[in-house]
Amino acid sequence: MLKISRSTLRITRDLNLGATCVSRRFIGSSLVRFNQANDSKPSTNKSNETSSPKKRPLSRVAIGGTASKKKFVSNSAEFASWKAVMLLLVLGGAASYYFTKEKERLRLQKDVESKKSYGRPLIGGPFNLVDENGKEFTEQDLKNDDKRFSIIYFGFTHCPDVCPDELDKLGEMLDELKSKDNIELLPLFITCDPARDSPEIVKQYLSDFHPSIKGLTGTYENVKKACKQYRVYFSTPPDVKPGQDYLVDHSIFFYLMNSEGAFVDVIGREVTAQEGAEKIRKHVDAFIPESEIQRRKESWFGFLYK
């Protein structure tokens, strides 16, 4: 039994050694094939890459659009935004200018209205005189639809210095307003000396001054009434003999009236022609007809006129 066992052990060892060699050979050949297979895979991938087209990345351009179109749309959006900014700036500037100008206009309007307040003597009113051509002229002739203001001066043709100086200043104001602002006024010279200032004398006297100045005269009572309406003081010496020379004492003011025949402001002797023209210009620009004021008071911006 011992011998059999030893022989059996030898056979078994030999078999194990043989199996080990076989397995080593088999594993070695398998590794060689596996390595060869791995080495052949890159060439296969390269061939696949060359044979099949490479996928392109997804485009950011919308379907049916082009890159140039997208750029054009972007530029258009930027241009539109700049246009909106510029439009807002222009509208803001225009609104600021309008409200600034409207504020100054309202201030002047309130100043004019304050001169009509209760407890103050009204300046202006009905009168009946004749012009240098003998035609009747009343307070209704001051009214017009052209927004044409009137400026009235009271004097007399025998005045040695004050009246000529003031009428020359009036001519300068008329020329400046016409040349710079295309503003035309109705200038009136009303005599305080009707006894000597007939229509013919007034016409001859005014020929030395601005051609647009219109002269008015009338009876003593009518002249006195007109002076009273405008709060003009005048006096002649008593017991004047016919043909005797004399001076008339009178107020020295220009009275500015609007196109509705209402009093606006006075311009005194101390005011220069340039200052007077500027004063008139502001009042003309600020003038709003009474009907328009009433309409605006009923609008959304009515609070500005209260």
VEXDOSE-894150 format. One record per residue: residue in one letter; x, z, y of N, C-alpha, C in turn. Coordinates in steps of 0.2 Angstrom, whole numbers, plus 2048, in hexadecimal, padded with zeros to 3 digits. Each point is the difference from the previous one (the first is absolute). Example, Ala and Ser with C-alpha at 12.3 -4.5 7.8 and 13.67 -1.06 7.14 Angstrom:
<recs>
a8428277E47FC800806804800806 s7FE7FC8058048018067FC803805 
</recs>
This chain:
<recs>
m8048007FA7FC800806804800806 l8068038008048018068037F9801 k8027FC7FB8037FA8017FB7FB803 i7FA8007FE7FB7FC8027FF801808 s8008068017FF8028078057FE804 r8068007FE8067FE8058007F9801 s7FE7FC7FA8007F98017FA7FE804 t7FB8048007FA7FF804802801807 l8048058018028018078047FB803 r8047FD7FC8057FB8027FC7FA802 i7FB7FE7FB7FC7FA8027FC801806 t7FE8068017FC8028068047FF806 r8068028008048008068027F9801 d8017FC7FB8027F98017FA7FC803 l7FA8027FD7FA7FD8037FF802808 n8028068017FF8028078057FD805 l8067FF7FD8057FD8047FE7F8801 g7FE7FD7FB7FE7F98007FA7FF805 a7FB8058007FB800804802801808 t8058048008028018078037FA803 c8047FD7FC8047F98027FA7FB802 v7FC8007FB7FA7FB8017FD801807 s7FE8068017FC8028068047FF806 r8078018008047FF8058017F9802 r8007FC7FB8017F98017F97FD803 f7FB8037FD7F97FD8027FF802808 i8028078017FF8028078057FC805 g8067FF7FD8057FC8057FD7F9801 s7FE7FD7FB7FD7F98017FA800804 s7FC8068007FA800804802801807 l8058048018028018078037FA803 v8037FC7FC8037FA8037FA7FB802 r7FB8007FB7FB7FB8027FC803807 f7FF8078007FD8028068037FF806 n8078018008047FE8068007F9802 q8007FC7FB8007F98017F97FE803 a7FB8037FE7F97FF802800802808 n8038068018008038078047FB805 d8057FD7FD8047FC8047FD7F9801 s7FB7FE7FC7FD7FA8017FA801805 k7FD8068017FB8018048017FE807 p8058028048017FE8078007F8801 s8037FD7FB8007F88017F97FE7FF t7FC8037FC7F97FE7FF7FC802807 n8028068037FC8018068027FC806 k8077FE8008027FB8057FC7F97FF s8007FE7F97FC7FA7FF7F9800802 n7FD8067FF7F98018027FF800808 e8058038038008008078017F9803 t8047FC7FD8017FA8037FA7FB7FE s7FD8027FA7FB7FB7FE7F9802804 s7FF8078017FA802804801801807 p7FC7FE805801800807800808802 k8048018058008078027FA802805 k7FD8067FF7FA801804802802807 r7FC7FD8058018018077FD807802 p8038038057FC8068027FA7FE804 l7FB8058007FA7FF8048017FF807 s7FD7FB8038007FE8077FC805804 r8028018067FC8048057FC7FC804 v8007F97FF7FC7FB8047F98007FD a7FB8008047F98007FD7FF7F97FD i7FC8007FA7FE7F97FD7FD7FC805 g8037FA8007FE7FA805803801806 g8048058028048008068077FF7FF t8048008068077FE800803806804 a8078007FF8048058047FF7FF807 s8017F98027FF7FF8077FA801803 k7FA8007FD7FA8018027FF808801 k8038047FC800807800804802807 k8067FD8018048018067FC7FE806 f7FC7FB8007FC7FE8067FA805801 v7FD8027FB7FB805800803807803 s8068027FE8038068038027FF807 n8037FA8028017FF8077FA7FF804 s7FA7FE7FE7FA7FF8037FD807802 a8018057FB7FE806800804804806 e8067FF8008048038057FF7FE807 f7FF7F98007FE7FD8077F9803802 a7FB8007FC7FA803801800807803 s8048047FD801807802803800807 w8057FC8018038008077FA7FD805 k7FC7FC7FE7FB7FD8057FB806801 a7FF8047FB7FB805801803806805 v8078017FF8038058058007FD807 m8027FA8018007FD8067F9800803 l7FB7FE7FC7F98008037FE807802 l8018057FC7FF807802803802807 l8077FE8008038028077FD7FC806 v7FE7FA7FF7FD7FC8057F9803802 l7FC8027FB7FA803801800807803 g8058047FE801806803802800807 g8057FB8028027FF8077FA7FE804 a7FC7FB7FE7FB7FE8037FB805802 a7FE8047FB7FB806800803805805 s8078018008038058057FF7FE807 y8027F98017FF7FD8067F9800803 y7FB7FF7FC7F97FF8027FE807802 f8018057FC7FE807802803803806 t8077FE8018038028067FE7FD806 k7FE7FA8007FD7FC8057F9803801 e7FD8017FB7F98028017FF807803 k8058047FE801807802801800808 e8047FC8028027FF8077FA7FD804 r7FC7FB7FD7FA7FE8037FB805801 l7FF8047FB7FB805800802805805 r8068028018028058057FE7FD807 l8027FA8017FE7FD8077F87FF801 q7FD7FF7FA7F98008017FD807801 k8028057FD7FE807802802802807 d8067FD8028028028077FB7FC805 v7FE7FA7FF7FB7FD8047F98037FF e7FE8027FA7FA804800800807803 s8068038018008068037FF800807 k8017FA8037FF7FF8077F97FE802 k7FC8007FA7F87FF8017FD8067FF s8038067FE7FD8067FE7FC803806 y7FC8047FE7FB803804804805805 g7FE8008068038048068057FC804 r8017FA7FE8057FC8047FC7FA803 p8027FF8067FD7FA8048017F97FC l7FB7FC7FF8017FA7FD8037FB805 i8047FC7FD8037FB8057FD7F97FE g7FE7FC8057FD7FA7FE7F8801800 g7FD7FA8017F98008007FD7FA804 p7FA8008017FD7FA8038027FE807 f8017FA8028027FE8077FE7F9801 n7FF7FE8067FE7F98018037FD806 l8057FC7FF8047FD8058017F8800 v8047FD8048007F97FF8087FE800 d8027FB7FD8077FE7FF8027FC806 e8067FE8008037FC8057FD7F9802 n7FC7FE7FB7FC7FA8017F9801801 g7FE8068027F98028027FB8017FA k8038007FA7FC8007FA7FF8087FE e7FA8027FE7FE8067FE8048037FA f8038068008048037FB7FE8077FF t7FE8027FA7FE8077FE8048037FB e7FE8067FE8048037FA7FF7FD7FA q7FA7FC7FF7FF7FC7FA8057FB7FF d8037FD8058057FB7FF8078037FE l8008067FF8068037FD8008007F8 k7FA7FF7FE7FE8007F88017FA7FD n8037FF7FB8017FA7FC8018017F9 d8007FB7FC8018017F88077FE7FE d8057FE8058077FE7FF805806800 k7FD8068018048068008057FF806 r7FE7FD8068047FF8067FF806804 f8058048028008068048007FD807 s7FD8058058007FF807805805803 i8037FE8068048058037FE7FF808 i7FE8068037FD800807804803805 y8017FD8058048048067FC7FF806 f8008068047FC801806805800806 g7FF7FB8058058008057FC7FC806 f8047FD8057FE7FC8058057FC802 t7FE7FA8038047FA802805802806 h7FF8058048048018068058067FE c8008027FA8058057FD8077FD801 p8048048048077FD8028058007FA d8008057FB8058017FB7FE8027F9 v7FC8058007FE8037F97FC7FB7FC c7FB7FD8037FC7FB7FC8047FA7FE p8047FD8048047FA7FE8058027FA d8038068018048027FA7FD8017FA e7FA8038007FC8017FA7FD7FA7FD l7FE7FB8047FE7FA7FE8067FC7FD d8068008028067FD7FD8018037F9 k7FF8078008018037FA7FB7FE7FB l7FA7FF8027FB7FE7FC8017F97FD g8037FC8048027F97FE8068007FA e8048058018068017FB7FD8027F9 m7FB8058017FD8027FA7FC7FB7FC l7FD7FC8047FC7FA7FD8047FB7FD d8067FF8038047FB7FD8048027FA e8028078008038037FA7FB8007FA l7FA8028017FB8007FB7FF7FA7FD k7FF7FB8047FF7F97FE8067FD7FC s8068018038057FC7FC8038047FA k7FF8068008038047FA7FA8017FA d7FA8018037FB8027FB7FA7FC800 n8007FB8047FA7FB8017FA804802 i8008058047FB8048027FE7FE807 e7FA7FE8017FD7FE8067FB805803 l8018028067FB8058037FC7FD805 l7FB8038037FC7FE805802804806 p8047FE8058028048057FC7FF806 l7FE8068037FB800806803804806 f7FF7FD8058028038077F9802804 i7FE8068017FA802803802803807 t7FE7FD8058028028077FC806802 c8048058037FD8068037FE7FF808 d8017FA8027FF7FE8077FB7FA801 p7FA8017FE7FB7FA8007FF7FD807 a8018048057FF7FE8078047FA802 r8078007FD8047FB8028027FB7FA d7FE8027FA8027FC7FA7FA7FC7FE s7FF7FB8037FB7FB7FD8027FD7FA p7FC7FC7FC8027FC7FA8067FB802 e8007FD8068057FB802806804801 i8008068048068038018048037FA v7FB8027FB8038037FA8037FA7FC k7FD7FA8008037FB7FC8077FE803 q8007FF8078067FE8038068067FE y7FE8068018058057FF8038007F8 l7FB7FF7FC8038007F98047FA7FD s8007FB8058037FA7FE808801800 d8028068038078018008028047FA f7FC8027FB8018047FA7FE7FC7FA h8008047FA7FF7FD7FA7F97FC800 p8007FA7FE7FB7FB8007F98037FC s8018047FB7FB8027FC7FC806804 i8028038057FD8068037FA7FD804 k7FA8047FE7FA7FE8037FE805806 g7FE7FE8067FE8048057F9801801 l7FE8078017F98028017FF803807 t7FA7FF8037FE8038067F8800800 g7FE8028067F88018007FE804806 t7FA8028017FE804805804807800 y7FF8038068048078007FC8057FB e7FA8007FF7FC8047FB8027FE7F9 n8017FA7FF8017FE7F98088027FE v8047FF8058078017FF8018087FF k7FC8048048018078007FD8027F9 k7FB7FD7FE7FD8027F98057FF7FA a8037FA8018057FE7FB806805800 c8028028068068058007FE8077FD k7F98018027FE8077FD8008007F8 q7FE7FA7FE7FF8007F88078017FD y8057FE8038078007FE804806802 r7FD8048048038068038057FF804 v7FF7FA8048067FE8057FE803807 y8058038037FF8038068037FA805 f7FC7FF8068027FC8057FD802807 s8037FF8057FD8028078037FB805 t7FC7FF8058027FC8067FF804806 p8047FF8058008048067F97FF803 p7FD8058037FA8008048007FC807 d7FB7FD8027FF7FD8068057FB801 v8017FB7FB8047FB8007FD7FA804 k8037FD8057FE7FB8048017F97FD p7FB7FB8018017FA7FD8077FD802 g8037FD7FB8077FD801806805800 q7FE8068008068058008038017F9 d8068018008048007FA8008087FE y7FF8017F98008067FD8028007F9 l8028067FD8028017F97FA8037FD v8007FF7F97FB8037FC8048057FB d7FE8068008038057FB7FC7FF7F9 h8037FF7FB7FD7FF7F98048037FB s7FD8017FA8048027FA8047FA7FD i8058017FD8057FB7FE8018017F8 f7FB7FC7FD8008007F87FE7FA7FE f8027FE7FA7FD7FB7FC7FC8037FB y7FA7FD7FF7FB8037FB7FF7FB7FA l8028027FA8007FB7FA7F98017FD m7FC7FB7FF7FA8007FD8007FC7FA n7FD8027FA8007FC7FA7FA7FA800 s8007FC7FB7FB7FB8007F9802800 e7FE8067FF7FA8028007FE803807 g8048008057FF802806801808801 a8038037FB802807800807802803 f8008058038078028038058027FA v8067FE8018058027FB805804803 d8047FE8058058048038027FE807 v8048048048027FE8068087FF800 i8027FC8058077FF801802801807 g8048058018018028078067FC803 r8018028068057FD8048078017FD e8018067FE8078017FD8027FD7FA v7FB7FC7FD8027FD7F98037F9802 t8057FE7FC8037FA8017FC7FA7FD a8017FA8017FD7FA7FD8018007F9 q8068027FD8018007F97FC8067FD e8008058037FD8067FD7F87FF800 g7FE7FD8057F97FE8017FE7FB7FA a8047FB7FF7FE7FB7FB8008037F9 e8058057FF8008037F97FA8047FF k7FE8048067FA8047FF7FA7FC7FF i7FF7FA8037FB7FC7FF8007FD7F9 r8067FE7FE8017FD7F97FD8057FB k8028068007FE8057FB7F8801800 h7FD8008067F98018007FC7F97FD v8037FB8027FD7F97FD8018007F8 d8058027FE8018007F97FC8057FC a7FF8068037FC8057FD7F9800801 f7FE7FB8047F87FF8027FC7FE7F9 i7FB8047FF7FB7FE7FB7F9800803 p7FC7FB8007FA8008037FB8057FD e7FC8038047FB8057FE7FD7FF7F9 s7FD7FA8007FD7FE7FA8048007F9 e8067FE8018058017FB8028077FE i8008048058018077FF7FA8047FC q7FA7FE8027FB8027FC7FF7FE7F9 r8027FA7FF8017FD7F98058047FC r8068018038058047FC7FE8077FF k7FD8038047FD8077FF7FC8007FA e7FD7FB7FE7FB8007FA8047FE7FA s8067FE8018047FE7FA8038057FC w8047FF7FB8048057FC805803805 f8027FD8058068038047FD803806 g7F98028007FD802806802807802 f8048047FC8038068028057FF805 l8037FA8008067FF8057FD7FF807 y7FA7FF8017FD7FE8077FB806802 k8018067FD7FB805802805806803 
</recs>
